[in-house]
Amino acid sequence: MELFLDILSWFFLASGSFFCLTGAVGLLRFPDFFSRIHATSLTDTLGAGLILTGMMLQAGWGLVLPKLLMILLLSFLAGTTASHAMAKAALKSGLKPLVNNEENQPGEKPSKP
Amino acid sequence: MFAMTCIALLIVMALALIRAFKGPTLYDRILAVNTFGTKTVLLIAAVDFLRGRPDFLDIAIVYALINFISVIAILRFFEYAGKNSVEGES
């Protein structure tokens, strides 16, 4: 039982670290602010949830478990609210999303005459 | 295993710092700082479990609250600043 819990928590910690790393690579390499916020907020929520779940499996019953649950709940609520507020503030102050239509491609000419 | 999580979180924080220094607009920087704060909370918890004595989880809770409040406050400050705040390099 102990070994099973260890393996399960290792799996959760490793997958959470992987999702955090993909989110950071997306934050660094995506071309636009809105695509960056998409990558970061999604992987933030999933990675933090997985890492905290792995820690909860390691913690066992006690006072540590409610604290980790509180961090998990807080990170879910605060992360999503903060990313929504960021996207709304950026739209309101005039930042345009990068749209893939015909006028906006610099390399190729529109096919219509 | 917690050491690997700590190293992954440190790499994530380094990449977020690179985006915070490079970011072309103001909101990229705010997004990078928000990511940095969230990963700081996770790093505090991971270092606690790495040391074997999870005593600092209260600090992680307080850090999550402070991070959220500061990001919301900065956004409220710049939300009505108009179009000058988007193009500027600061």
N, CA and C atoms of all chains as a GROMACS GRO file, in nm:
protein
  609
    1MET      N    1   0.083  -0.120   0.000
    1MET     CA    2   0.000   0.000   0.000
    1MET      C    3   0.087   0.126   0.000
    2GLU      N    4   0.192   0.119   0.083
    2GLU     CA    5   0.283   0.235   0.090
    2GLU      C    6   0.354   0.258  -0.044
    3LEU      N    7   0.398   0.147  -0.104
    3LEU     CA    8   0.467   0.157  -0.232
    3LEU      C    9   0.373   0.206  -0.340
    4PHE      N   10   0.247   0.162  -0.334
    4PHE     CA   11   0.148   0.206  -0.433
    4PHE      C   12   0.125   0.356  -0.423
    5LEU      N   13   0.113   0.407  -0.299
    5LEU     CA   14   0.095   0.551  -0.281
    5LEU      C   15   0.217   0.629  -0.330
    6ASP      N   16   0.336   0.575  -0.304
    6ASP     CA   17   0.458   0.642  -0.349
    6ASP      C   18   0.463   0.652  -0.501
    7ILE      N   19   0.432   0.539  -0.566
    7ILE     CA   20   0.438   0.538  -0.713
    7ILE      C   21   0.333   0.634  -0.771
    8LEU      N   22   0.213   0.635  -0.710
    8LEU     CA   23   0.107   0.724  -0.758
    8LEU      C   24   0.147   0.870  -0.740
    9SER      N   25   0.207   0.903  -0.626
    9SER     CA   26   0.245   1.043  -0.604
    9SER      C   27   0.363   1.081  -0.693
   10TRP      N   28   0.454   0.986  -0.722
   10TRP     CA   29   0.562   1.018  -0.815
   10TRP      C   30   0.507   1.047  -0.954
   11PHE      N   31   0.406   0.967  -0.992
   11PHE     CA   32   0.345   0.990  -1.123
   11PHE      C   33   0.281   1.129  -1.129
   12PHE      N   34   0.209   1.166  -1.022
   12PHE     CA   35   0.145   1.298  -1.020
   12PHE      C   36   0.248   1.409  -1.024
   13LEU      N   37   0.356   1.395  -0.945
   13LEU     CA   38   0.458   1.501  -0.941
   13LEU      C   39   0.527   1.515  -1.076
   14ALA      N   40   0.557   1.401  -1.140
   14ALA     CA   41   0.628   1.408  -1.269
   14ALA      C   42   0.540   1.469  -1.376
   15SER      N   43   0.412   1.431  -1.379
   15SER     CA   44   0.326   1.488  -1.483
   15SER      C   45   0.298   1.636  -1.456
   16GLY      N   46   0.288   1.674  -1.329
   16GLY     CA   47   0.270   1.816  -1.298
   16GLY      C   48   0.390   1.898  -1.339
   17SER      N   49   0.511   1.846  -1.315
   17SER     CA   50   0.631   1.917  -1.357
   17SER      C   51   0.638   1.928  -1.509
   18PHE      N   52   0.595   1.822  -1.578
   18PHE     CA   53   0.595   1.825  -1.724
   18PHE      C   54   0.500   1.932  -1.776
   19PHE      N   55   0.380   1.940  -1.716
   19PHE     CA   56   0.284   2.041  -1.765
   19PHE      C   57   0.332   2.182  -1.735
   20CYS      N   58   0.397   2.202  -1.619
   20CYS     CA   59   0.451   2.334  -1.588
   20CYS      C   60   0.560   2.373  -1.689
   21LEU      N   61   0.643   2.276  -1.726
   21LEU     CA   62   0.749   2.306  -1.823
   21LEU      C   63   0.692   2.340  -1.960
   22THR      N   64   0.588   2.266  -2.003
   22THR     CA   65   0.528   2.300  -2.133
   22THR      C   66   0.463   2.437  -2.130
   23GLY      N   67   0.403   2.472  -2.017
   23GLY     CA   68   0.345   2.607  -2.005
   23GLY      C   69   0.450   2.714  -2.014
   24ALA      N   70   0.566   2.690  -1.953
   24ALA     CA   71   0.672   2.791  -1.958
   24ALA      C   72   0.730   2.804  -2.098
   25VAL      N   73   0.744   2.691  -2.170
   25VAL     CA   74   0.793   2.698  -2.307
   25VAL      C   75   0.694   2.773  -2.395
   26GLY      N   76   0.563   2.748  -2.372
   26GLY     CA   77   0.462   2.823  -2.445
   26GLY      C   78   0.466   2.971  -2.412
   27LEU      N   79   0.488   3.004  -2.286
   27LEU     CA   80   0.498   3.145  -2.247
   27LEU      C   81   0.617   3.212  -2.315
   28LEU      N   82   0.723   3.138  -2.335
   28LEU     CA   83   0.842   3.199  -2.394
   28LEU      C   84   0.833   3.208  -2.545
   29ARG      N   85   0.767   3.114  -2.612
   29ARG     CA   86   0.781   3.102  -2.756
   29ARG      C   87   0.658   3.141  -2.837
   30PHE      N   88   0.542   3.160  -2.775
   30PHE     CA   89   0.423   3.192  -2.854
   30PHE      C   90   0.430   3.336  -2.902
   31PRO      N   91   0.366   3.366  -3.016
   31PRO     CA   92   0.390   3.496  -3.079
   31PRO      C   93   0.306   3.611  -3.026
   32ASP      N   94   0.203   3.584  -2.948
   32ASP     CA   95   0.104   3.688  -2.920
   32ASP      C   96   0.072   3.685  -2.772
   33PHE      N   97   0.022   3.796  -2.719
   33PHE     CA   98  -0.008   3.798  -2.576
   33PHE      C   99  -0.122   3.703  -2.542
   34PHE      N  100  -0.223   3.696  -2.628
   34PHE     CA  101  -0.340   3.615  -2.593
   34PHE      C  102  -0.311   3.466  -2.604
   35SER      N  103  -0.225   3.429  -2.700
   35SER     CA  104  -0.186   3.288  -2.705
   35SER      C  105  -0.097   3.253  -2.587
   36ARG      N  106  -0.013   3.349  -2.544
   36ARG     CA  107   0.069   3.324  -2.426
   36ARG      C  108  -0.016   3.304  -2.301
   37ILE      N  109  -0.123   3.387  -2.290
   37ILE     CA  110  -0.207   3.375  -2.170
   37ILE      C  111  -0.284   3.244  -2.173
   38HIS      N  112  -0.320   3.199  -2.294
   38HIS     CA  113  -0.386   3.070  -2.308
   38HIS      C  114  -0.294   2.958  -2.258
   39ALA      N  115  -0.172   2.952  -2.309
   39ALA     CA  116  -0.079   2.846  -2.270
   39ALA      C  117  -0.053   2.850  -2.120
   40THR      N  118  -0.026   2.969  -2.068
   40THR     CA  119   0.016   2.976  -1.929
   40THR      C  120  -0.095   2.945  -1.831
   41SER      N  121  -0.215   2.997  -1.855
   41SER     CA  122  -0.318   2.979  -1.753
   41SER      C  123  -0.367   2.834  -1.751
   42LEU      N  124  -0.380   2.773  -1.867
   42LEU     CA  125  -0.425   2.633  -1.869
   42LEU      C  126  -0.326   2.542  -1.798
   43THR      N  127  -0.198   2.551  -1.837
   43THR     CA  128  -0.101   2.460  -1.778
   43THR      C  129  -0.071   2.495  -1.634
   44ASP      N  130  -0.092   2.622  -1.597
   44ASP     CA  131  -0.075   2.661  -1.458
   44ASP      C  132  -0.174   2.586  -1.369
   45THR      N  133  -0.301   2.590  -1.410
   45THR     CA  134  -0.403   2.525  -1.329
   45THR      C  135  -0.379   2.375  -1.320
   46LEU      N  136  -0.353   2.311  -1.435
   46LEU     CA  137  -0.335   2.165  -1.435
   46LEU      C  138  -0.207   2.124  -1.364
   47GLY      N  139  -0.097   2.196  -1.388
   47GLY     CA  140   0.030   2.157  -1.326
   47GLY      C  141   0.028   2.177  -1.176
   48ALA      N  142  -0.030   2.290  -1.130
   48ALA     CA  143  -0.035   2.313  -0.986
   48ALA      C  144  -0.126   2.210  -0.919
   49GLY      N  145  -0.238   2.175  -0.984
   49GLY     CA  146  -0.326   2.075  -0.927
   49GLY      C  147  -0.259   1.939  -0.916
   50LEU      N  148  -0.184   1.900  -1.020
   50LEU     CA  149  -0.120   1.769  -1.017
   50LEU      C  150  -0.008   1.764  -0.914
   51ILE      N  151   0.074   1.872  -0.906
   51ILE     CA  152   0.184   1.872  -0.810
   51ILE      C  153   0.130   1.870  -0.667
   52LEU      N  154   0.025   1.950  -0.641
   52LEU     CA  155  -0.029   1.952  -0.505
   52LEU      C  156  -0.099   1.820  -0.471
   53THR      N  157  -0.158   1.754  -0.571
   53THR     CA  158  -0.218   1.622  -0.543
   53THR      C  159  -0.110   1.520  -0.508
   54GLY      N  160   0.004   1.526  -0.578
   54GLY     CA  161   0.114   1.437  -0.543
   54GLY      C  162   0.167   1.462  -0.404
   55MET      N  163   0.174   1.592  -0.365
   55MET     CA  164   0.219   1.622  -0.228
   55MET      C  165   0.119   1.574  -0.125
   56MET      N  166  -0.012   1.584  -0.158
   56MET     CA  167  -0.113   1.537  -0.064
   56MET      C  168  -0.102   1.387  -0.041
   57LEU      N  169  -0.070   1.312  -0.148
   57LEU     CA  170  -0.053   1.166  -0.131
   57LEU      C  171   0.069   1.136  -0.046
   58GLN      N  172   0.172   1.222  -0.049
   58GLN     CA  173   0.288   1.201   0.036
   58GLN      C  174   0.263   1.244   0.179
   59ALA      N  175   0.170   1.338   0.202
   59ALA     CA  176   0.158   1.399   0.333
   59ALA      C  177   0.089   1.308   0.434
   60GLY      N  178  -0.011   1.234   0.388
   60GLY     CA  179  -0.084   1.152   0.483
   60GLY      C  180  -0.184   1.236   0.563
   61TRP      N  181  -0.251   1.170   0.660
   61TRP     CA  182  -0.352   1.240   0.739
   61TRP      C  183  -0.283   1.329   0.842
   62GLY      N  184  -0.337   1.449   0.856
   62GLY     CA  185  -0.277   1.540   0.953
   62GLY      C  186  -0.313   1.682   0.920
   63LEU      N  187  -0.237   1.773   0.975
   63LEU     CA  188  -0.264   1.914   0.952
   63LEU      C  189  -0.214   1.961   0.817
   64VAL      N  190  -0.121   1.882   0.758
   64VAL     CA  191  -0.062   1.924   0.631
   64VAL      C  192  -0.164   1.914   0.518
   65LEU      N  193  -0.252   1.816   0.528
   65LEU     CA  194  -0.348   1.792   0.420
   65LEU      C  195  -0.448   1.907   0.400
   66PRO      N  196  -0.510   1.963   0.507
   66PRO     CA  197  -0.596   2.079   0.485
   66PRO      C  198  -0.523   2.201   0.433
   67LYS      N  199  -0.395   2.217   0.474
   67LYS     CA  200  -0.319   2.331   0.421
   67LYS      C  201  -0.297   2.316   0.271
   68LEU      N  202  -0.262   2.194   0.230
   68LEU     CA  203  -0.242   2.171   0.086
   68LEU      C  204  -0.373   2.187   0.009
   69LEU      N  205  -0.484   2.142   0.071
   69LEU     CA  206  -0.615   2.160   0.006
   69LEU      C  207  -0.647   2.308  -0.009
   70MET      N  208  -0.609   2.388   0.093
   70MET     CA  209  -0.638   2.532   0.085
   70MET      C  210  -0.554   2.598  -0.024
   71ILE      N  211  -0.426   2.555  -0.036
   71ILE     CA  212  -0.342   2.609  -0.143
   71ILE      C  213  -0.399   2.572  -0.279
   72LEU      N  214  -0.450   2.448  -0.290
   72LEU     CA  215  -0.506   2.401  -0.417
   72LEU      C  216  -0.630   2.483  -0.456
   73LEU      N  217  -0.720   2.501  -0.359
   73LEU     CA  218  -0.842   2.577  -0.386
   73LEU      C  219  -0.809   2.722  -0.422
   74LEU      N  220  -0.714   2.780  -0.347
   74LEU     CA  221  -0.675   2.919  -0.370
   74LEU      C  222  -0.611   2.934  -0.507
   75SER      N  223  -0.529   2.836  -0.544
   75SER     CA  224  -0.461   2.847  -0.674
   75SER      C  225  -0.560   2.830  -0.788
   76PHE      N  226  -0.660   2.742  -0.771
   76PHE     CA  227  -0.763   2.730  -0.876
   76PHE      C  228  -0.837   2.861  -0.894
   77LEU      N  229  -0.890   2.914  -0.782
   77LEU     CA  230  -0.972   3.035  -0.792
   77LEU      C  231  -0.891   3.155  -0.837
   78ALA      N  232  -0.774   3.176  -0.774
   78ALA     CA  233  -0.698   3.298  -0.801
   78ALA      C  234  -0.634   3.294  -0.939
   79GLY      N  235  -0.587   3.178  -0.983
   79GLY     CA  236  -0.522   3.172  -1.113
   79GLY      C  237  -0.617   3.202  -1.227
   80THR      N  238  -0.736   3.140  -1.222
   80THR     CA  239  -0.831   3.164  -1.330
   80THR      C  240  -0.882   3.308  -1.328
   81THR      N  241  -0.908   3.360  -1.208
   81THR     CA  242  -0.957   3.498  -1.200
   81THR      C  243  -0.852   3.597  -1.248
   82ALA      N  244  -0.726   3.573  -1.213
   82ALA     CA  245  -0.621   3.666  -1.254
   82ALA      C  246  -0.600   3.662  -1.405
   83SER      N  247  -0.609   3.542  -1.466
   83SER     CA  248  -0.588   3.538  -1.611
   83SER      C  249  -0.705   3.602  -1.685
   84HIS      N  250  -0.826   3.582  -1.633
   84HIS     CA  251  -0.941   3.649  -1.694
   84HIS      C  252  -0.928   3.801  -1.684
   85ALA      N  253  -0.886   3.850  -1.568
   85ALA     CA  254  -0.871   3.995  -1.550
   85ALA      C  255  -0.761   4.049  -1.640
   86MET      N  256  -0.653   3.969  -1.660
   86MET     CA  257  -0.546   4.014  -1.748
   86MET      C  258  -0.593   4.027  -1.892
   87ALA      N  259  -0.667   3.926  -1.940
   87ALA     CA  260  -0.715   3.931  -2.078
   87ALA      C  261  -0.814   4.046  -2.096
   88LYS      N  262  -0.899   4.069  -1.997
   88LYS     CA  263  -0.997   4.178  -2.009
   88LYS      C  264  -0.929   4.314  -2.007
   89ALA      N  265  -0.829   4.329  -1.920
   89ALA     CA  266  -0.760   4.458  -1.914
   89ALA      C  267  -0.682   4.484  -2.042
   90ALA      N  268  -0.622   4.378  -2.100
   90ALA     CA  269  -0.546   4.397  -2.223
   90ALA      C  270  -0.638   4.433  -2.339
   91LEU      N  271  -0.755   4.369  -2.345
   91LEU     CA  272  -0.850   4.403  -2.452
   91LEU      C  273  -0.901   4.545  -2.436
   92LYS      N  274  -0.928   4.583  -2.312
   92LYS     CA  275  -0.987   4.714  -2.289
   92LYS      C  276  -0.889   4.827  -2.318
   93SER      N  277  -0.760   4.801  -2.297
   93SER     CA  278  -0.665   4.908  -2.321
   93SER      C  279  -0.612   4.905  -2.464
   94GLY      N  280  -0.674   4.826  -2.553
   94GLY     CA  281  -0.645   4.842  -2.694
   94GLY      C  282  -0.546   4.744  -2.753
   95LEU      N  283  -0.514   4.636  -2.685
   95LEU     CA  284  -0.424   4.536  -2.742
   95LEU      C  285  -0.506   4.443  -2.830
   96LYS      N  286  -0.465   4.434  -2.959
   96LYS     CA  287  -0.542   4.352  -3.053
   96LYS      C  288  -0.486   4.210  -3.058
   97PRO      N  289  -0.573   4.110  -3.066
   97PRO     CA  290  -0.522   3.974  -3.085
   97PRO      C  291  -0.467   3.955  -3.225
   98LEU      N  292  -0.373   3.864  -3.239
   98LEU     CA  293  -0.313   3.834  -3.369
   98LEU      C  294  -0.406   3.740  -3.443
   99VAL      N  295  -0.469   3.791  -3.551
   99VAL     CA  296  -0.571   3.713  -3.621
   99VAL      C  297  -0.514   3.669  -3.755
  100ASN      N  298  -0.545   3.547  -3.794
  100ASN     CA  299  -0.488   3.490  -3.916
  100ASN      C  300  -0.586   3.506  -4.031
  101ASN      N  301  -0.610   3.631  -4.071
  101ASN     CA  302  -0.693   3.650  -4.189
  101ASN      C  303  -0.609   3.704  -4.303
  102GLU      N  304  -0.673   3.745  -4.411
  102GLU     CA  305  -0.596   3.773  -4.533
  102GLU      C  306  -0.523   3.905  -4.528
  103GLU      N  307  -0.578   4.003  -4.457
  103GLU     CA  308  -0.509   4.133  -4.455
  103GLU      C  309  -0.388   4.130  -4.363
  104ASN      N  310  -0.385   4.034  -4.276
  104ASN     CA  311  -0.288   4.042  -4.168
  104ASN      C  312  -0.164   3.958  -4.191
  105GLN      N  313  -0.155   3.892  -4.306
  105GLN     CA  314  -0.037   3.812  -4.332
  105GLN      C  315   0.064   3.894  -4.410
  106PRO      N  316   0.179   3.916  -4.356
  106PRO     CA  317   0.275   4.003  -4.423
  106PRO      C  318   0.345   3.936  -4.540
  107GLY      N  319   0.359   3.804  -4.537
  107GLY     CA  320   0.443   3.739  -4.637
  107GLY      C  321   0.377   3.722  -4.772
  108GLU      N  322   0.250   3.680  -4.773
  108GLU     CA  323   0.189   3.645  -4.900
  108GLU      C  324   0.078   3.742  -4.935
  109LYS      N  325   0.057   3.758  -5.062
  109LYS     CA  326  -0.044   3.851  -5.107
  109LYS      C  327  -0.181   3.783  -5.104
  110PRO      N  328  -0.289   3.861  -5.088
  110PRO     CA  329  -0.422   3.802  -5.096
  110PRO      C  330  -0.450   3.750  -5.236
  111SER      N  331  -0.526   3.642  -5.242
  111SER     CA  332  -0.544   3.576  -5.372
  111SER      C  333  -0.650   3.645  -5.456
  112LYS      N  334  -0.733   3.726  -5.391
  112LYS     CA  335  -0.837   3.795  -5.468
  112LYS      C  336  -0.776   3.907  -5.552
  113PRO      N  337  -0.821   3.927  -5.671
  113PRO     CA  338  -0.768   4.034  -5.755
  113PRO      C  339  -0.817   4.172  -5.712
  114MET      N  340   1.260   1.264  -0.567
  114MET     CA  341   1.150   1.301  -0.657
  114MET      C  342   1.111   1.447  -0.640
  115PHE      N  343   1.111   1.491  -0.512
  115PHE     CA  344   1.083   1.632  -0.489
  115PHE      C  345   1.195   1.720  -0.542
  116ALA      N  346   1.318   1.666  -0.546
  116ALA     CA  347   1.428   1.744  -0.604
  116ALA      C  348   1.406   1.768  -0.752
  117MET      N  349   1.352   1.667  -0.822
  117MET     CA  350   1.324   1.686  -0.965
  117MET      C  351   1.213   1.789  -0.986
  118THR      N  352   1.111   1.785  -0.899
  118THR     CA  353   1.006   1.886  -0.908
  118THR      C  354   1.061   2.026  -0.883
  119CYS      N  355   1.152   2.037  -0.784
  119CYS     CA  356   1.212   2.168  -0.755
  119CYS      C  357   1.293   2.219  -0.874
  120ILE      N  358   1.368   2.129  -0.938
  120ILE     CA  359   1.450   2.172  -1.052
  120ILE      C  360   1.360   2.215  -1.168
  121ALA      N  361   1.250   2.140  -1.191
  121ALA     CA  362   1.158   2.178  -1.298
  121ALA      C  363   1.094   2.313  -1.270
  122LEU      N  364   1.058   2.336  -1.142
  122LEU     CA  365   0.996   2.465  -1.108
  122LEU      C  366   1.096   2.579  -1.123
  123LEU      N  367   1.225   2.552  -1.091
  123LEU     CA  368   1.325   2.659  -1.108
  123LEU      C  369   1.346   2.691  -1.255
  124ILE      N  370   1.343   2.587  -1.341
  124ILE     CA  371   1.355   2.613  -1.485
  124ILE      C  372   1.236   2.697  -1.534
  125VAL      N  373   1.116   2.662  -1.486
  125VAL     CA  374   0.997   2.737  -1.524
  125VAL      C  375   1.008   2.882  -1.481
  126MET      N  376   1.060   2.904  -1.358
  126MET     CA  377   1.073   3.042  -1.310
  126MET      C  378   1.177   3.119  -1.391
  127ALA      N  379   1.284   3.050  -1.434
  127ALA     CA  380   1.384   3.118  -1.516
  127ALA      C  381   1.325   3.159  -1.651
  128LEU      N  382   1.245   3.069  -1.712
  128LEU     CA  383   1.184   3.103  -1.841
  128LEU      C  384   1.085   3.218  -1.826
  129ALA      N  385   1.009   3.218  -1.714
  129ALA     CA  386   0.917   3.329  -1.690
  129ALA      C  387   0.992   3.460  -1.670
  130LEU      N  388   1.109   3.454  -1.607
  130LEU     CA  389   1.187   3.578  -1.591
  130LEU      C  390   1.239   3.628  -1.725
  131ILE      N  391   1.278   3.533  -1.814
  131ILE     CA  392   1.322   3.576  -1.947
  131ILE      C  393   1.209   3.646  -2.020
  132ARG      N  394   1.086   3.590  -2.009
  132ARG     CA  395   0.973   3.656  -2.075
  132ARG      C  396   0.944   3.790  -2.009
  133ALA      N  397   0.962   3.800  -1.878
  133ALA     CA  398   0.935   3.928  -1.810
  133ALA      C  399   1.035   4.034  -1.852
  134PHE      N  400   1.160   3.996  -1.883
  134PHE     CA  401   1.255   4.096  -1.929
  134PHE      C  402   1.234   4.128  -2.076
  135LYS      N  403   1.194   4.028  -2.156
  135LYS     CA  404   1.184   4.048  -2.300
  135LYS      C  405   1.053   4.110  -2.343
  136GLY      N  406   0.944   4.086  -2.262
  136GLY     CA  407   0.809   4.104  -2.309
  136GLY      C  408   0.782   4.235  -2.380
  137PRO      N  409   0.726   4.231  -2.500
  137PRO     CA  410   0.710   4.356  -2.574
  137PRO      C  411   0.607   4.450  -2.512
  138THR      N  412   0.500   4.397  -2.457
  138THR     CA  413   0.400   4.486  -2.398
  138THR      C  414   0.403   4.473  -2.246
  139LEU      N  415   0.326   4.562  -2.185
  139LEU     CA  416   0.318   4.563  -2.039
  139LEU      C  417   0.251   4.437  -1.987
  140TYR      N  418   0.151   4.387  -2.062
  140TYR     CA  419   0.072   4.275  -2.010
  140TYR      C  420   0.149   4.145  -2.015
  141ASP      N  421   0.246   4.134  -2.109
  141ASP     CA  422   0.333   4.017  -2.107
  141ASP      C  423   0.413   4.010  -1.978
  142ARG      N  424   0.461   4.127  -1.938
  142ARG     CA  425   0.538   4.129  -1.813
  142ARG      C  426   0.452   4.093  -1.694
  143ILE      N  427   0.327   4.146  -1.691
  143ILE     CA  428   0.238   4.113  -1.578
  143ILE      C  429   0.208   3.964  -1.577
  144LEU      N  430   0.187   3.906  -1.696
  144LEU     CA  431   0.160   3.761  -1.705
  144LEU      C  432   0.278   3.679  -1.657
  145ALA      N  433   0.399   3.722  -1.693
  145ALA     CA  434   0.518   3.650  -1.651
  145ALA      C  435   0.537   3.660  -1.500
  146VAL      N  436   0.509   3.777  -1.443
  146VAL     CA  437   0.524   3.793  -1.298
  146VAL      C  438   0.420   3.709  -1.223
  147ASN      N  439   0.299   3.700  -1.280
  147ASN     CA  440   0.195   3.617  -1.218
  147ASN      C  441   0.235   3.470  -1.220
  148THR      N  442   0.291   3.425  -1.334
  148THR     CA  443   0.338   3.286  -1.342
  148THR      C  444   0.450   3.261  -1.243
  149PHE      N  445   0.540   3.358  -1.231
  149PHE     CA  446   0.651   3.347  -1.135
  149PHE      C  447   0.599   3.331  -0.992
  150GLY      N  448   0.496   3.410  -0.957
  150GLY     CA  449   0.443   3.401  -0.822
  150GLY      C  450   0.375   3.268  -0.794
  151THR      N  451   0.299   3.218  -0.892
  151THR     CA  452   0.232   3.089  -0.872
  151THR      C  453   0.335   2.978  -0.854
  152LYS      N  454   0.441   2.982  -0.936
  152LYS     CA  455   0.543   2.879  -0.925
  152LYS      C  456   0.625   2.896  -0.797
  153THR      N  457   0.630   3.018  -0.742
  153THR     CA  458   0.698   3.036  -0.613
  153THR      C  459   0.621   2.964  -0.502
  154VAL      N  460   0.488   2.972  -0.507
  154VAL     CA  461   0.408   2.900  -0.407
  154VAL      C  462   0.435   2.750  -0.414
  155LEU      N  463   0.436   2.696  -0.538
  155LEU     CA  464   0.463   2.553  -0.554
  155LEU      C  465   0.604   2.518  -0.508
  156LEU      N  466   0.699   2.609  -0.533
  156LEU     CA  467   0.838   2.582  -0.495
  156LEU      C  468   0.855   2.580  -0.343
  157ILE      N  469   0.783   2.670  -0.274
  157ILE     CA  470   0.789   2.668  -0.127
  157ILE      C  471   0.738   2.535  -0.073
  158ALA      N  472   0.626   2.488  -0.128
  158ALA     CA  473   0.571   2.360  -0.082
  158ALA      C  474   0.665   2.245  -0.114
  159ALA      N  475   0.726   2.247  -0.234
  159ALA     CA  476   0.815   2.137  -0.274
  159ALA      C  477   0.942   2.134  -0.189
  160VAL      N  478   0.994   2.252  -0.156
  160VAL     CA  479   1.115   2.257  -0.073
  160VAL      C  480   1.083   2.209   0.068
  161ASP      N  481   0.960   2.239   0.116
  161ASP     CA  482   0.919   2.186   0.246
  161ASP      C  483   0.921   2.034   0.248
  162PHE      N  484   0.861   1.974   0.143
  162PHE     CA  485   0.859   1.828   0.141
  162PHE      C  486   0.998   1.770   0.116
  163LEU      N  487   1.085   1.848   0.049
  163LEU     CA  488   1.221   1.800   0.026
  163LEU      C  489   1.300   1.796   0.156
  164ARG      N  490   1.277   1.895   0.244
  164ARG     CA  491   1.344   1.896   0.372
  164ARG      C  492   1.284   1.796   0.469
  165GLY      N  493   1.161   1.749   0.442
  165GLY     CA  494   1.100   1.652   0.528
  165GLY      C  495   1.017   1.709   0.641
  166ARG      N  496   1.017   1.840   0.656
  166ARG     CA  497   0.937   1.902   0.762
  166ARG      C  498   0.848   2.009   0.701
  167PRO      N  499   0.724   1.975   0.668
  167PRO     CA  500   0.638   2.077   0.605
  167PRO      C  501   0.585   2.179   0.705
  168ASP      N  502   0.668   2.276   0.737
  168ASP     CA  503   0.628   2.380   0.832
  168ASP      C  504   0.595   2.512   0.765
  169PHE      N  505   0.640   2.526   0.641
  169PHE     CA  506   0.628   2.658   0.578
  169PHE      C  507   0.508   2.669   0.486
  170LEU      N  508   0.410   2.579   0.501
  170LEU     CA  509   0.296   2.584   0.409
  170LEU      C  510   0.208   2.705   0.433
  171ASP      N  511   0.210   2.756   0.557
  171ASP     CA  512   0.135   2.880   0.584
  171ASP      C  513   0.191   2.996   0.504
  172ILE      N  514   0.325   2.997   0.490
  172ILE     CA  515   0.387   3.102   0.411
  172ILE      C  516   0.346   3.090   0.264
  173ALA      N  517   0.328   2.964   0.219
  173ALA     CA  518   0.285   2.944   0.081
  173ALA      C  519   0.143   2.997   0.061
  174ILE      N  520   0.056   2.973   0.159
  174ILE     CA  521  -0.082   3.024   0.149
  174ILE      C  522  -0.082   3.176   0.143
  175VAL      N  523  -0.005   3.238   0.232
  175VAL     CA  524  -0.001   3.384   0.236
  175VAL      C  525   0.060   3.440   0.108
  176TYR      N  526   0.160   3.368   0.054
  176TYR     CA  527   0.221   3.416  -0.070
  176TYR      C  528   0.124   3.408  -0.186
  177ALA      N  529   0.040   3.302  -0.189
  177ALA     CA  530  -0.060   3.293  -0.296
  177ALA      C  531  -0.158   3.409  -0.287
  178LEU      N  532  -0.202   3.442  -0.165
  178LEU     CA  533  -0.295   3.555  -0.148
  178LEU      C  534  -0.232   3.686  -0.191
  179ILE      N  535  -0.106   3.709  -0.150
  179ILE     CA  536  -0.040   3.836  -0.182
  179ILE      C  537  -0.019   3.850  -0.333
  180ASN      N  538   0.017   3.736  -0.396
  180ASN     CA  539   0.038   3.738  -0.541
  180ASN      C  540  -0.091   3.774  -0.615
  181PHE      N  541  -0.202   3.713  -0.574
  181PHE     CA  542  -0.330   3.740  -0.640
  181PHE      C  543  -0.370   3.887  -0.621
  182ILE      N  544  -0.360   3.935  -0.497
  182ILE     CA  545  -0.401   4.073  -0.470
  182ILE      C  546  -0.314   4.172  -0.547
  183SER      N  547  -0.182   4.146  -0.554
  183SER     CA  548  -0.094   4.241  -0.621
  183SER      C  549  -0.120   4.243  -0.771
  184VAL      N  550  -0.145   4.126  -0.831
  184VAL     CA  551  -0.173   4.124  -0.976
  184VAL      C  552  -0.303   4.197  -1.006
  185ILE      N  553  -0.407   4.173  -0.923
  185ILE     CA  554  -0.534   4.242  -0.946
  185ILE      C  555  -0.517   4.393  -0.928
  186ALA      N  556  -0.436   4.434  -0.830
  186ALA     CA  557  -0.416   4.577  -0.807
  186ALA      C  558  -0.343   4.642  -0.923
  187ILE      N  559  -0.240   4.575  -0.976
  187ILE     CA  560  -0.167   4.631  -1.090
  187ILE      C  561  -0.257   4.639  -1.212
  188LEU      N  562  -0.343   4.538  -1.230
  188LEU     CA  563  -0.432   4.542  -1.346
  188LEU      C  564  -0.536   4.651  -1.333
  189ARG      N  565  -0.589   4.672  -1.211
  189ARG     CA  566  -0.683   4.782  -1.192
  189ARG      C  567  -0.616   4.916  -1.217
  190PHE      N  568  -0.486   4.922  -1.186
  190PHE     CA  569  -0.415   5.049  -1.207
  190PHE      C  570  -0.398   5.077  -1.356
  191PHE      N  571  -0.370   4.974  -1.436
  191PHE     CA  572  -0.339   4.998  -1.577
  191PHE      C  573  -0.458   4.976  -1.669
  192GLU      N  574  -0.572   4.930  -1.614
  192GLU     CA  575  -0.682   4.894  -1.704
  192GLU      C  576  -0.741   5.017  -1.772
  193TYR      N  577  -0.747   5.127  -1.700
  193TYR     CA  578  -0.808   5.247  -1.756
  193TYR      C  579  -0.703   5.349  -1.797
  194ALA      N  580  -0.580   5.302  -1.823
  194ALA     CA  581  -0.474   5.397  -1.855
  194ALA      C  582  -0.477   5.437  -2.002
  195GLY      N  583  -0.559   5.372  -2.084
  195GLY     CA  584  -0.567   5.410  -2.224
  195GLY      C  585  -0.465   5.338  -2.308
  196LYS      N  586  -0.452   5.381  -2.433
  196LYS     CA  587  -0.366   5.309  -2.526
  196LYS      C  588  -0.218   5.339  -2.510
  197ASN      N  589  -0.185   5.431  -2.424
  197ASN     CA  590  -0.044   5.465  -2.409
  197ASN      C  591   0.033   5.353  -2.339
  198SER      N  592  -0.039   5.274  -2.259
  198SER     CA  593   0.033   5.174  -2.181
  198SER      C  594   0.064   5.049  -2.261
  199VAL      N  595   0.002   5.034  -2.379
  199VAL     CA  596   0.024   4.911  -2.454
  199VAL      C  597   0.155   4.916  -2.531
  200GLU      N  598   0.178   5.029  -2.599
  200GLU     CA  599   0.294   5.036  -2.688
  200GLU      C  600   0.423   5.069  -2.616
  201GLY      N  601   0.412   5.127  -2.498
  201GLY     CA  602   0.532   5.176  -2.431
  201GLY      C  603   0.623   5.063  -2.384
  202GLU      N  604   0.747   5.092  -2.374
  202GLU     CA  605   0.846   4.991  -2.336
  202GLU      C  606   0.878   4.997  -2.187
  203SER      N  607   0.776   4.994  -2.105
  203SER     CA  608   0.808   4.998  -1.962
  203SER      C  609   0.709   4.915  -1.884
   0.00000   0.00000   0.00000
